[in-house]
Amino acid sequence: MTDLILWGRASSANLQKARWALEETGASFELREVGGRFGGLDTPEFGALNPNRLVPVLQHGELTVWESHAVVRYVAAAFGGTELWPEAPKDRAAIDQWTDWTATTFQPAWIRLFWLLVRTAPEKHDRSAIAAALEETVAALRMMDRQLDKTDHLASDGFSYADIVAGVSLYRLTTMEIELPSLPGIEAWHGRLKQRAAFDKTVCISYEELRARAVP
Ligand SMILES: N[C@@H](CCC(=O)N[C@@H](CS)C(=O)NCC(=O)O)C(=O)O
């Protein structure tokens, strides 16, 4: 029995951030599947947990937190020791900077690309919108690549929660039907993340249940 409950579906990229962070810490938690094919986001009970009616949501005893980056930050602070979010303000600055940039710039681009390519039926594909989203995604990846030329991980040489919020994109970006340019820094970083059991368990999972099918 645990007082730590994560609400969401395993195929959600935002849920994957919270689940990956929890797995990194070794904290014992229960995953309660809601959203997508599980439904349950429109109930009064779920609305009381998250008025925004999206996943993930984390409950820890009396505390309820929603918004994936706030959840990951709480997990890092509460269970992550000094690895995921070191205490020194100067270390935190770079981690928070890449995290906010992921929320405002990188994720909107790569998620839009995922929706246009995977969550939209092939006969409805908008080639120019796909090209624009790909260009924006690649521009963001190039920025990360330049950083990852200098450091082993996004915010510094050490792994941090910034690698989690940005790194959940990698399985999808490398398995979608797109051509990416050569990005040696990103490839080396991806290789490092693949060595983490928690990345493999929570991120490298099929998203086929999300694929829009052609209308027969
Ligand atoms: N800004 C929110 C976005 C959350 C979000 O968009 N969640 C999606 C899944 S990735 C969701 O709940 N979709 C409805 C569903 O799964 O039914 C966060 O970072 O937590």
The ligand as an SDF file (V2000), in Angstrom:
LIG
                    3D

 20 19  0  0  0  0  0  0  0  0999 V2000
    0.4060   21.0910  -19.8550 N   0  0  0  0  0  0  0  0  0  0  0  0
   -0.1140   19.8140  -19.4380 C   0  0  0  0  0  0  0  0  0  0  0  0
   -0.5830   19.0450  -20.6570 C   0  0  0  0  0  0  0  0  0  0  0  0
   -1.1820   17.7140  -20.2620 C   0  0  0  0  0  0  0  0  0  0  0  0
   -1.7860   17.0000  -21.4640 C   0  0  0  0  0  0  0  0  0  0  0  0
   -1.9680   17.5870  -22.5450 O   0  0  0  0  0  0  0  0  0  0  0  0
   -2.1500   15.7380  -21.2320 N   0  0  0  0  0  0  0  0  0  0  0  0
   -2.7550   14.9560  -22.2740 C   0  0  0  0  0  0  0  0  0  0  0  0
   -1.9810   13.6520  -22.4930 C   0  0  0  0  0  0  0  0  0  0  0  0
   -0.3170   13.9500  -23.0510 S   0  0  0  0  0  0  0  0  0  0  0  0
   -4.1620   14.5420  -21.8390 C   0  0  0  0  0  0  0  0  0  0  0  0
   -4.4690   14.4750  -20.6680 O   0  0  0  0  0  0  0  0  0  0  0  0
   -5.0110   14.2360  -22.8350 N   0  0  0  0  0  0  0  0  0  0  0  0
   -6.3210   13.7340  -22.6170 C   0  0  0  0  0  0  0  0  0  0  0  0
   -6.3660   12.2390  -22.5260 C   0  0  0  0  0  0  0  0  0  0  0  0
   -5.3220   11.5760  -22.3440 O   0  0  0  0  0  0  0  0  0  0  0  0
   -7.4890   11.7130  -22.5990 O   0  0  0  0  0  0  0  0  0  0  0  0
    0.9940   19.0270  -18.6840 C   0  0  0  0  0  0  0  0  0  0  0  0
    2.1660   19.2440  -19.0020 O   0  0  0  0  0  0  0  0  0  0  0  0
    0.6540   18.2390  -17.7880 O   0  0  0  0  0  0  0  0  0  0  0  0
  1  2  1  0
  2  3  1  0
  2 18  1  0
  3  4  1  0
  4  5  1  0
  5  6  2  0
  5  7  1  0
  7  8  1  0
  8  9  1  0
  8 11  1  0
  9 10  1  0
 11 12  2  0
 11 13  1  0
 13 14  1  0
 14 15  1  0
 15 16  2  0
 15 17  1  0
 18 19  2  0
 18 20  1  0
M  END
$$$$
